[in-house]
Amino acid sequence: METAIAIGRDELVERCKRGDSLAYSELYNKYAKAMFNTSLRIVNSVGDAEDVLQESFIDAFKHLDDFRYNSTFGAWLKRIVINKSISLLRKKKLKMVDIDSATMTDLSEYEAVDETAFQYKVDEVRNAIQRLPDGYRAVVSLYLLEEIPQEEIGKMLGISHNTVRTQYHRAKQKLMQILKEGGLS
């Protein structure tokens, strides 16, 4: 039996739908910082994150009548921001090798990583994530920070679930290397 969760109407969104220009500004101010941070974690460039933010709000406002409260407005907007961030990475030729089509030659990459070693200070980890190559950073940001399942990340990025798992594993190893070297730049 499927459980439906009722999402209440957001008065700010409803005011925007009625054309209240002040409401658009309030809605932007309410979500801009969080959406900027989401994009920045994925694209790793302030300028690109600002562009993604603006494009996302333009699209959201343009398609506001399509918003049906199947989720919160924030979740709907976040999905737009994530998709636009990923599209930007694709345009910049995000480098990921599909593991299903690649030949595995170096199995030393797959040694066990001590999960407890990931208990570093938040600032050090954020800095290390920013220093990851685009593909690794995208997977880590989407999986760890945005809590998107690996299968869905694969669909979003157009790669297999195995590739996502491999990218995530390699990213953890690279994070450990960065953190062991001092983490902060």
C-alpha positions in Angstrom: 0.0 0.0 0.0 1.5 3.3 -1.1 1.5 6.2 1.4 0.8 9.7 0.1 2.2 12.6 1.9 0.2 15.8 1.6 2.3 18.8 0.8 0.5 22.0 1.9 0.2 25.0 -0.4 3.0 27.5 0.0 1.4 31.0 0.2 4.5 32.6 -1.3 4.4 30.3 -4.3 0.7 31.0 -4.7 1.3 34.8 -4.6 3.9 34.3 -7.4 1.4 32.3 -9.4 -1.0 35.3 -9.1 1.7 37.6 -10.4 2.8 39.3 -7.1 6.2 40.8 -8.0 7.2 41.2 -4.4 6.5 37.5 -3.8 9.0 36.6 -6.6 11.7 38.6 -4.8 10.8 37.0 -1.4 10.9 33.5 -2.9 14.3 34.2 -4.5 15.7 35.5 -1.2 14.3 32.6 0.7 16.0 29.9 -1.4 18.9 31.6 -3.2 21.7 30.9 -0.7 20.9 27.2 -0.3 20.5 26.7 -4.0 23.8 28.6 -4.7 25.6 26.3 -2.2 24.1 23.2 -3.8 25.3 24.3 -7.2 28.7 25.4 -6.0 29.3 22.0 -4.4 28.7 20.4 -7.9 30.3 22.9 -10.3 33.1 24.2 -7.9 33.1 27.7 -9.5 31.4 30.7 -7.9 30.7 32.3 -11.4 29.3 29.1 -12.7 27.2 28.5 -9.6 25.8 32.1 -9.9 24.9 31.4 -13.5 23.2 28.1 -12.6 21.3 29.9 -9.8 20.0 32.6 -12.1 19.0 30.1 -14.9 17.3 27.9 -12.3 15.2 30.7 -10.9 14.3 31.9 -14.4 13.2 28.4 -15.3 11.3 27.9 -12.0 9.5 31.2 -12.3 8.7 30.5 -16.0 7.2 27.1 -15.2 5.7 28.0 -11.8 2.2 27.0 -13.1 3.6 23.5 -13.7 4.5 23.2 -10.0 1.8 20.8 -8.5 2.9 20.4 -4.9 4.1 16.8 -5.4 7.0 18.0 -3.3 8.0 21.2 -1.5 8.9 24.1 -3.7 12.5 23.9 -2.3 12.8 20.3 -3.3 11.4 21.1 -6.8 13.8 24.0 -7.2 16.8 22.0 -5.9 16.1 19.4 -8.6 16.3 22.1 -11.2 19.5 23.5 -9.7 21.1 20.0 -9.6 20.1 19.2 -13.2 21.4 22.6 -14.5 24.6 22.1 -12.6 25.1 18.6 -14.1 24.3 20.0 -17.6 27.0 22.7 -17.1 29.5 20.0 -16.2 28.5 18.0 -19.3 29.1 21.1 -21.4 32.5 21.4 -19.9 33.1 17.7 -20.8 32.9 16.1 -17.3 35.4 13.4 -17.4 34.0 10.0 -16.3 34.8 6.7 -17.8 31.9 4.2 -17.9 33.3 1.3 -16.0 31.2 -1.2 -18.1 33.2 -0.2 -21.2 36.6 0.3 -19.5 39.3 -2.3 -19.0 40.3 -2.7 -15.4 44.1 -2.9 -15.1 45.0 -1.5 -11.7 43.1 -3.3 -8.9 45.2 -1.5 -6.2 42.6 1.3 -6.6 40.0 -1.0 -5.0 41.7 -1.6 -1.7 39.5 -1.1 1.3 39.3 2.5 2.6 39.0 2.9 6.4 35.6 4.6 6.7 36.4 6.0 10.2 39.3 8.0 8.6 36.6 10.2 7.1 35.9 11.8 10.5 37.8 15.0 9.7 36.9 18.6 10.4 34.1 19.8 8.2 36.2 22.7 6.7 39.0 20.3 5.7 36.6 17.9 4.0 34.8 20.7 2.2 38.1 22.1 1.0 39.2 18.6 -0.1 36.0 18.1 -2.0 36.5 21.3 -3.9 39.9 20.1 -4.9 38.5 16.9 -6.5 38.4 16.5 -10.2 34.9 17.4 -11.6 33.6 13.9 -12.0 34.6 12.8 -8.5 33.3 16.0 -7.0 30.0 15.7 -8.8 29.4 12.1 -7.6 30.5 12.9 -4.0 28.4 16.1 -3.8 25.3 14.4 -5.2 25.6 11.2 -3.1 26.9 12.5 0.2 25.7 16.1 0.4 22.5 15.9 -1.6 21.7 12.3 -0.5 20.7 11.2 -4.0 20.8 7.4 -4.5 23.7 6.1 -6.7 21.3 4.6 -9.2 19.6 8.0 -9.7 23.0 9.7 -10.0 23.9 7.3 -12.7 20.7 8.2 -14.6 21.3 11.9 -14.1 24.9 11.7 -15.4 24.2 9.2 -18.1 26.5 6.6 -16.7 26.0 3.2 -15.2 25.5 2.5 -11.5 28.8 0.6 -11.5 30.5 3.7 -12.8 29.0 5.8 -10.0 30.1 3.4 -7.4 33.6 3.3 -8.9 33.8 7.1 -9.1 32.6 7.4 -5.5 35.2 4.8 -4.3 38.0 6.6 -6.2 36.8 10.0 -4.9 37.0 8.7 -1.3 40.5 7.5 -1.9 41.5 10.9 -3.5 39.8 12.7 -0.6 41.9 10.6 1.9 45.1 11.5 -0.1 44.2 15.2 -0.1 43.4 15.2 3.6 46.6 13.3 4.5 48.6 15.9 2.6 47.1 18.6 4.8 43.6 19.2 3.3 43.7 23.0 3.4 45.2 25.0 0.6 
